[in-house]
Amino acid sequence: MTAPVNTRLVIGPKASLTPRHAAWFMASLAVPGLGIAGVFAAQGFWPIFPFAGLELSALGAALWVSLRRNRYREVLGFEGGQLVVEFGVLGNGVGRRVVLPRGWTRVVLERGRHRNDPLRLWRVYAGQRVEIGRCLTDDERAGLRGRIQELLRPVAAGAAAGAVGRGPKPSTQDLCSGE
């Protein structure tokens, strides 16, 4: 089986929390929480009110961080003889872009430094290491490693035969983006 010469893999976290759902969740906790704090404040226990506000502020900050992390994306573009890796946040454009030669780049899956650390997936070329799939689980990283190796093989074989750049139409595949 030969893979297409031009392919894009879009990697992102599995994110089901939307801004609308986050607002509903925040309101569902804020209204009763502030209501209860208001009842106690009316009875003279006013210090409860600032603590209720502090707890809701912490919850709001956690929701904001979660929503921001849900927008993270990594795009791997297999374009002819190059592998283009782009990192960024939806709506902010590409934050970092790395271009590596497709035929000479290796995929390395390593254990973490400590026993319970997650696996790390690297693209390696001439001492340059680019980590990819940071938002994936270990099983998803292993699957992504196999898919990337599958996409690299036809180019290595095609380069030997002088057939680089030929192949079917480009394809796009979303991995773990929830879209």
Buried (B, 14 or more C-beta within 10 A) or exposed (E): EEBBBBBBBBBBBEBEBEEEEBEEEBEEBBEEBBEEBEEBBEEEEEEBBEEBBEBBEEBBEEBEEEBEBBBBBBBBBBBBBBBBBBBBBEEEEEEEEBEBEBBBBEBEBEEEEEEEEEBBBBBBBEEEEBEBBBBBEBEBBBBBBEBBEEBBEBBEEBBEEEEBEEBEEEEEEEBBBEE
